[in-house]
């Protein structure tokens, strides 16, 4: 009897076509800078990636809140008075 492979529970990009690093960079750029989905599509195309704006939009909706939550503690306070 063959055993099933056990996968790690914490694999948020498991079934995605693109690597997690690409997804994280695009979502981070969208959240950090005033870029539109079309701008991000052009940036990705310059780097050899064929993406649709709707794909980036789905990634932002799916991962944006979690990325913001995890990065928030690392930001410095600008006014500590």
N, C-alpha and C positions, 0 to 999 in steps of 0.2 A: 504494500500500500504506500503510495507516494504521499509525502507530507506537503502541505501547502506552505508556500513561502510566507513568512511573516514580515509585514512591512511596518516601518515606524509610523506611529500615530501622527507625528508632527511633520507631515509632508504637504504643505499647502499648495505646491506647484506640481503635484504628482502627475496629473493627466493633461498638463498644458503642453502645447506644441512647442513653445519657446521656453528657454531656460528661465529659471527664477530670477537670475541676475538681470536679465533684460527687462522683465516685468517690473522688478523693483526700481530700476533706473528710470523707466518711463513714468511710473506712478510718482516717484519722488520728484522728478522734474516738473510734472504737472502740478503737484502740490506746492512746490517751493517757488517756482517762477511763474510769471503770467503768460503761460503758453497755452494755446488752444490744441485740440486734438489734431487738427490739421498740421500745426507746427510740429508736433511730436511725430506725426506720420512722416513729414519731410526729413526730420532729424534721423529717424530710423532708416529711411530710404538712403540717406547719405552714407549710412553705415552698412548698407547691403541687406536690410530687412524689408520684406514686403508685408506691410501691415495695413489694416483698414482702421479708420477712425473709430468705428463701432467696437472693435476689439480693444483698443486702448480705453475707451469709455467703460467697457465692462470690467476691465482690470482695475480702473480707478474706483468704480463702485464696489468691487469685490474686496480689494486689498487696501484702499486708501485709508479707511478708518483705523485699521489694525496697524498700519505703518505709522500713522500719526500718533497713535497711542504708545507705540514702542519707542518712538524718537523723542517724544515730549520731555522725558526726564533728562535727556542729554543736552537740551538747549539751555543756554545761559539766560538769566534774567537781565533784561535791559535796564530796568529801573529798580534797584534794590533799596530804595529809601523807605 
